Amino acid sequence: MTIQRLNMDNTWHIELDGLRILTDPWLEGEEVDFFPWFNKQWHRTKPADYSAVPAYDVVLITQKYPDHFHPVTLQKLQPNKLIVPHTIASKVQKLLPAAEVIAMGKQQSTYNLQGINFTWLPTRRPIDPIYDAVYVKGKTEALFIASHGFEIDEKHLAAIDKQMPIKLLISPYNLYQLPALLGGTVSPGLKGLEHLNEVLRPQHIVATHDEDKHAEGLVTKFAMVVRIGKQDLKDYPDLYSKALDAEHYNVISL
């Protein structure tokens, strides 16, 4: 398995058993949740150039929100195949009419591409914000993508192959908390990371979606953020030993 950051937020190029996956591409401009006065964000660190994006077989959009589903970037990339939450499938298809769009959710929770199996794991939260997770099982190893953290229950565990090692967990380290009326917990911090590590027992962990972005709007005024880096994990030896240094755009082989 190889991974490569393409921005300091949540855009990754992942190669798993020969399948090349591009996650949540956002390589320019801003993202706006509902209205700019509510939440507008843009990168503090310049993403990789479009010309530096490695070849990929599929785009995986892990969440329905505009910092994951970024129309401007997708229009520039013009991917041929996408795996997306069912809630935005029609929007993606309208944006990219020539593309094959695989809608994941209640009607279809698994999809196999070139021998790699994608399993959509839904949160149990009944109302927005909804943050799902994706389990990607290769031929010899697997990865787990929880771009906002994730609470795993027994039904989720039943969908995970316990005989195949999870090579990599991709999850935030930071705690990002909003008042309940604005969405509550956006990412659960170390408590959530410890939960995923304890249940999944991954071989490696890498931080995602923790970029200290430029931000404006109501959300920013009320957000409580506790930023966690690898050095802050020294009091958590198991997490520290698994944490990868990925504060760069280099390819990492696992």
Summary of the structure (lengths in Angstrom):
residues: 254
radius of gyration: 17.0
end to end distance: 5.4
largest distance: 50.1
contacts: 817
relative contact order: 0.16
helix: 22%
strand: 31%
